[in-house]
Amino acid sequence: MNLSGTTKESIKTALAMTIAFGVGLGMGWDRPYWAGFAVAFISLSSTGQSFNKASLRMTGSVLGAIVALTVIGLAAQQRWLFILCLSMWCGFCTYMMGGKRHQYFWHVSGFVFIIICIDGGPYPDSAFSTAMLRLQQTALGIMAYSLVALLLWPNNSRRAMESTAADLINTQIKLFSSYLQLFRRQGDSEIPMLTYAEEMAKLNQFGVLLDAATTDAQEVHEVQGKWRNYQSAAGELTETMQRWHESFRELQDIDLETLLPGLDDFAVELGARFEAIKLLLEKQADTFNCSEVSLEIQPQAAQQISHFHRAALIVAQGHLLNMERLTRQLHASMHDIRSDEGSPEARTASTGQSRFIFIPDPERLLAAGRVMVMLWLAFLAVVYIGDFPGGFGFISTCGPIGMAIMSAPHIRISLTYMPAAFGIAFGGALYIFVMPHLHSFIGLGLMLFAATFFLCQRFSTPQQALGRALGLAMFISLISVSNQQSYNFLGVANTALMFVLMFLLLNIVSNLPYSPRPERTLLRLMKRYFRSVTFLLSQPQAGDGTHYDSWRDAYHLQEISTLPGKIATWASQANPKILGEATVQQLPALMSSLQALSFRQQELLEVRQLPQSPRLVAALAADMQVWREHALGALDLLSTDPSQSVRFRRFRLEEQLTLIENRVEEILNEAGSDMLEPEHRGNFYRLLGAYRGSSEALLDFAELGANVDWAPWYEERFA
């Protein structure tokens, strides 16, 4: 029988769920459904992903139990201190869930902490046994699924990871080829945009699968440091190619073949390297050696073009040379991986870590604050409202679900309603109409298997992963299987009402302190983005101030590097019924121009740190200051109200750049070539190119923004 992947995974999850309940009931343990929760949340598409999630769940459970026992020991008899500690730890875990790695670890640590505190807080003497029960039930669920995953249709993550790596290099080959054609003023400009989005998705997927493969594949684990190096270089190469692409506009009017006579040979060598990396990923013999290749600018031809054209050419050359370095690094990393696989001495150290500086993320802080407020409101409701549905179990429910939803604010809460309601209705129906007629574990096991299989099939797509987890959780909560099984319709109704109130509270808190509507959130994030760009552009060279100044600069640098991605995520959630079909169709181009502006600003900030000719910089200081004033005025306008972007033309950035270019020519003609020292020549032109690029990007965003109908974005709505 040829079963689909979805069917196989559903069978594995259903079988593991049945085994976990069977062993828990057979051992006479209380609350065997805790083991069921573990199965529901760790079941993923590959063995490595599941094992990785299982290890995070186990270690997170241990940390949550330790912190919970500590809080119970110190504050169990002090109500307000107790809830303060509970909300602070859950808020901290929610903040950490917003990071790039180990999100699930922190989620588990948070909700295990809540469960032990709520169950053990009123009875400190039994808190330790509650914690141990929780850990052993979690371990049972993990072992049940791990056993099934190993024995039944094992899906090794290594194959999936290497397949994704091959797809990634193919996408990079396609992107390089498309960008090269555009660089030569050939090809379709729409293709690279789509390819770049595809490549970013592949990069993210590759990172997830690499984490999984280091868990279930010994060969990958032994060389994981080199795989991490490969991953880092691949990500840097993608960004470099995109930065290279953003420099094309300033090169439209020059003869690249004359200025870069070695471009053809350079492109052939990079193309050969890409193909060699592809062959290595396919485990074919490596007979390729990276050749020395240069990309020099023809000096006589360069003298015939304007200073800003020369600057743009040097910027593009820099990106190409960086790509040469990165392709060489990628080939070397993959060659080392294939050479070392299976060798006992293949252990490698991971890439070096830079000095850690804590830089708060406002979105993560907001998510943490919302979870803390939600827990406080739930606690006050349970304490001061008699016979509140679920009692203190309401807090145990609000915590885990609130942490999951608030840490992913771009996921609309309404999308969780149907899976949750379906799980409640399905579990309630089985509890009332089926379970009273079951008299042995055989019948119960068949019901558990069939119900779990059905829910996994019902919510089987990757986009429904959260829905599947919620549906299974609601189902397991409703049936409440135990060895002392009792049946009470009012209990089911009470539990269902508790979940309804929980979602109501979740909706209320998600609107604090402002609406989570995509269009309003997008406006707010854009305002922050332009404020950070304004701050960095208005500052003197970084590194000249105090430790606080360095930390502040790092914060704003993080903002301009991360906010475009966040804004693009929210833009993808925009409602055409609110903004209009035409506006929604314009958003991808607007987001692309915002990302380009971010790259240009980062380049400008980087180049400003390079050594410059003191005399030339001093001579141009006044003109550069005028440009900055124009740019800052434009940025201030954009941060205040992007609907007024048409007024941007008043700032005449292009005219000011022309004045700067003329001033450079005048200064060099008056002072002679000695004015620009050879060691500073390249850096100065990079600085000019960065100023020109920032202007172009700012103009491009303003031009696109002027075509957007911004009025619906500001309209007040109830939904």
Residue pairs with C-beta under 8 A, 6 or more apart in sequence:
3 11
5 45
6 456
6 457
6 460
7 457
8 152
8 153
9 43
9 45
9 456
9 460
10 452
10 453
10 456
10 457
10 460
11 152
11 453
12 43
12 145
12 148
12 149
12 152
12 153
13 39
13 40
13 43
13 145
13 452
13 453
13 456
14 448
14 449
14 450
14 452
14 453
14 456
15 148
15 152
15 449
16 39
16 43
16 141
16 144
16 145
16 147
16 148
16 149
17 36
17 39
17 40
17 144
17 448
17 449
17 452
18 445
18 448
18 449
18 452
19 144
19 147
19 148
20 32
20 35
20 36
20 38
20 39
20 140
20 141
20 144
20 145
21 32
21 33
21 35
21 36
21 444
21 445
21 448
21 481
22 441
22 445
23 35
23 140
23 144
24 32
24 35
24 137
24 140
25 32
25 441
25 481
25 482
25 483
26 441
28 483
29 133
29 136
29 137
30 133
30 482
31 133
31 137
31 482
32 137
32 481
32 482
33 476
33 477
33 479
33 480
33 481
33 482
34 133
34 134
34 137
34 138
34 141
35 137
35 138
35 140
35 141
35 144
36 141
36 472
36 476
36 481
37 141
37 473
37 476
38 54
38 57
38 137
38 138
38 140
38 141
38 142
38 145
39 141
39 144
39 145
40 468
40 469
40 472
40 473
40 476
41 53
41 57
41 104
41 469
42 50
42 53
42 54
42 57
42 141
42 142
42 145
43 50
43 145
43 456
44 50
44 53
45 155
46 155
46 156
46 157
46 160
46 209
46 212
46 216
47 149
47 150
47 154
47 155
47 156
47 157
47 212
47 216
48 156
48 157
48 158
48 209
48 211
48 212
48 213
48 214
48 215
48 216
48 217
49 157
49 208
49 209
49 211
49 212
50 145
50 146
50 149
51 146
51 149
51 212
51 215
51 216
52 211
52 212
52 214
52 215
52 216
53 104
54 142
54 145
54 146
55 215
56 102
56 104
56 105
56 108
57 104
57 105
57 108
57 138
57 142
58 138
58 139
58 142
59 105
60 104
60 105
60 106
60 107
60 108
60 109
60 112
61 108
61 109
61 112
61 134
61 135
61 138
62 135
63 105
63 109
64 108
64 109
64 110
64 111
64 112
64 113
64 116
65 112
65 113
65 116
65 131
65 132
65 134
65 135
67 89
67 109
67 113
68 112
68 113
68 116
68 117
68 120
68 127
68 131
69 116
69 120
69 127
69 128
69 131
71 82
71 85
71 86
71 89
71 113
71 117
72 116
72 117
72 120
72 121
72 124
72 127
73 124
73 127
74 85
75 81
75 82
75 85
76 82
76 121
76 122
76 124
76 127
77 124
79 383
82 117
82 121
83 375
83 376
83 379
86 113
86 114
86 117
86 375
87 371
87 372
87 375
87 376
88 372
89 110
89 113
90 110
90 113
90 114
90 371
90 372
90 375
90 399
90 403
91 368
91 369
91 371
91 372
92 368
93 106
93 107
93 109
93 110
93 113
93 403
94 106
94 110
94 364
94 367
94 368
94 371
94 403
94 406
94 407
95 361
95 364
95 365
95 367
95 368
96 102
96 103
96 106
97 103
97 106
97 107
97 110
97 367
97 403
97 407
98 361
98 363
98 364
98 367
98 407
99 106
99 364
101 211
103 407
107 400
107 403
107 404
107 407
110 399
110 400
110 403
111 396
111 399
111 400
111 403
112 134
112 138
114 395
114 396
114 399
114 400
115 134
115 396
116 127
116 130
116 131
116 134
118 392
118 393
118 395
118 396
119 127
119 130
119 396
120 126
120 127
120 128
120 130
120 131
121 127
122 392
149 155
156 213
156 216
156 217
157 209
157 212
157 213
157 215
157 216
157 217
157 220
158 213
158 216
158 217
158 219
158 220
160 209
160 212
160 213
161 206
161 209
161 210
161 212
161 213
161 217
161 220
162 281
164 202
164 205
164 206
164 209
165 206
165 230
165 281
166 278
166 281
166 282
167 202
168 199
168 202
168 203
168 206
168 234
169 234
169 274
169 277
169 278
169 281
170 278
171 195
171 198
171 199
171 202
172 199
172 234
172 237
172 238
172 241
172 274
173 271
173 274
173 275
173 278
174 195
175 192
175 195
175 196
175 199
175 238
175 241
176 241
176 270
176 271
176 274
176 323
177 271
178 187
178 188
178 191
178 192
178 195
179 192
179 241
179 244
179 245
180 267
181 187
182 189
182 192
182 245
182 248
183 244
183 248
183 251
183 256
183 316
184 256
185 252
192 245
193 588
193 592
196 238
196 242
196 245
199 238
200 238
203 231
203 234
203 235
203 238
206 231
206 234
207 231
210 220
210 224
210 227
210 228
210 231
213 220
213 221
213 227
214 220
214 221
214 224
214 227
215 221
219 341
219 342
220 227
222 340
222 341
222 342
222 343
222 346
222 347
223 336
223 337
223 340
223 341
223 346
223 347
223 348
224 348
224 350
225 347
225 348
225 349
225 350
225 351
226 333
226 336
226 337
226 340
226 348
227 333
227 337
228 350
228 351
229 329
229 333
229 351
230 330
230 333
230 334
230 337
232 351
233 326
233 329
233 330
233 333
234 330
236 326
237 323
237 326
237 327
237 330
239 599
240 319
240 322
240 323
240 326
241 319
241 323
242 595
242 599
243 319
243 599
243 603
244 316
244 319
244 320
244 323
246 596
246 599
246 600
246 693
246 697
247 312
247 315
247 316
247 319
247 689
247 693
248 316
249 696
249 700
250 308
250 309
250 311
250 312
250 315
250 689
250 692
250 693
250 696
251 309
251 312
251 313
251 316
253 309
254 305
254 309
254 313
255 301
256 263
257 263
258 298
258 301
259 297
259 298
259 301
259 302
259 305
259 313
260 266
260 295
260 296
260 297
260 298
260 313
260 317
261 296
261 298
262 293
262 294
262 295
262 296
263 295
265 293
266 293
266 294
266 295
266 320
266 324
269 290
269 291
269 293
269 324
270 293
270 323
270 324
270 327
272 288
273 288
273 290
273 327
273 328
273 330
273 331
274 327
276 286
276 288
276 331
277 327
277 330
277 331
277 334
279 285
279 286
279 288
280 286
280 331
280 334
280 335
280 337
280 338
281 334
283 338
286 335
286 338
288 331
290 327
290 328
290 331
290 332
293 324
295 317
295 320
295 321
295 324
297 313
297 314
297 317
302 310
302 313
305 313
306 661
307 661
307 664
307 665
307 685
307 688
308 657
308 661
308 688
308 689
308 692
310 685
311 685
311 686
311 687
311 688
311 689
311 692
312 689
312 692
312 693
314 682
314 685
314 686
314 689
315 603
315 685
315 686
315 689
315 690
315 693
318 686
336 348
340 346
340 348
357 551
357 554
359 551
359 554
359 555
359 558
360 555
361 558
361 562
362 528
363 409
363 566
364 407
366 409
367 406
367 407
367 409
368 406
370 402
370 406
370 509
370 510
370 512
371 399
371 402
371 403
371 406
373 509
373 512
374 398
374 402
374 406
374 505
374 506
374 509
375 395
375 398
375 399
375 402
377 505
377 508
377 509
378 394
378 395
378 398
378 502
378 505
379 395
381 388
381 394
382 388
382 391
382 392
382 394
382 395
388 394
389 494
389 495
389 497
389 498
389 501
390 397
390 494
390 495
390 497
390 498
393 498
394 498
394 501
394 502
397 498
397 499
397 502
398 502
398 505
398 506
401 470
401 502
401 506
402 506
402 509
404 466
405 411
405 413
405 416
405 506
405 510
406 509
406 510
408 466
409 510
409 516
409 521
410 518
410 569
410 570
410 573
411 466
412 573
413 503
413 506
413 507
413 510
415 466
415 467
416 466
416 467
416 470
416 503
417 503
418 467
419 459
419 464
419 466
419 467
419 468
419 470
419 471
419 474
420 470
420 471
420 474
420 499
420 503
422 455
422 458
422 471
422 474
423 455
423 470
423 471
423 472
423 473
423 474
423 475
423 478
424 474
424 475
424 478
424 495
424 496
424 499
426 451
426 454
426 455
426 471
426 475
427 451
427 474
427 475
427 476
427 477
427 478
427 479
428 478
428 492
428 496
430 447
430 451
430 475
430 478
430 479
431 478
431 479
431 480
431 487
431 492
432 487
432 489
432 492
434 447
435 444
435 447
435 479
435 485
435 487
436 487
437 443
438 444
438 447
444 481
448 481
451 475
452 472
452 475
455 468
455 471
455 472
455 475
456 468
456 472
458 468
458 471
459 465
459 467
459 468
459 471
460 468
474 499
477 495
478 492
478 495
478 496
480 491
510 516
514 520
514 524
515 521
517 578
517 717
518 570
518 571
518 573
518 574
518 575
519 574
519 575
519 578
519 579
519 712
519 713
520 713
521 570
522 567
522 570
522 571
522 574
522 713
523 642
523 713
523 714
525 563
525 566
525 567
525 570
526 563
526 567
526 594
526 638
526 639
526 642
527 639
527 640
528 559
528 563
529 559
529 560
529 563
529 564
529 567
529 594
529 598
529 639
530 635
530 636
530 638
530 639
531 639
532 556
532 559
532 560
532 563
533 560
533 597
533 601
533 635
534 632
534 635
534 636
534 639
535 556
536 553
536 556
536 557
536 560
536 601
536 605
537 601
537 604
537 628
537 631
537 632
537 635
538 628
538 632
539 553
541 608
541 609
542 549
542 550
542 553
542 605
542 608
542 609
543 550
543 609
557 602
557 605
560 598
560 601
560 602
561 598
561 602
563 598
564 591
564 594
564 595
564 597
564 598
565 595
567 591
567 594
568 591
568 594
568 595
571 587
571 588
571 590
571 591
574 583
574 584
574 587
575 584
576 583
576 584
578 712
578 715
578 717
579 709
579 712
579 713
580 709
580 712
582 709
583 708
583 709
583 712
586 704
586 707
586 708
589 704
590 701
590 704
590 705
590 708
593 697
593 700
593 701
593 704
594 701
596 697
596 700
596 701
597 694
597 697
597 698
597 700
597 701
599 697
600 690
600 693
600 694
600 696
600 697
601 694
601 697
603 690
603 693
604 690
604 691
604 693
604 694
606 690
607 683
607 686
607 687
607 689
607 690
608 687
608 690
610 683
610 686
610 687
611 679
611 680
611 683
612 680
612 683
612 684
612 687
613 675
613 676
613 677
613 680
613 684
615 671
615 675
616 664
616 667
616 675
616 676
616 680
616 684
617 624
617 684
619 663
619 667
619 675
620 660
620 663
620 664
620 667
623 656
623 659
623 660
623 663
624 660
624 691
626 656
626 659
627 653
627 656
627 657
627 660
627 691
627 695
630 651
630 652
630 653
630 656
631 651
631 653
631 694
631 695
631 698
633 651
634 648
634 651
634 653
634 698
634 702
635 698
637 644
637 645
637 647
637 648
638 645
638 648
638 701
638 702
638 705
641 710
642 705
642 708
642 710
643 705
643 708
643 710
643 711
645 701
645 702
645 703
645 705
645 706
646 702
646 706
648 698
648 699
648 702
648 706
653 695
653 698
653 699
654 695
654 699
657 691
657 692
657 695
660 688
660 691
661 688
664 688
667 675
668 675
668 676
676 684
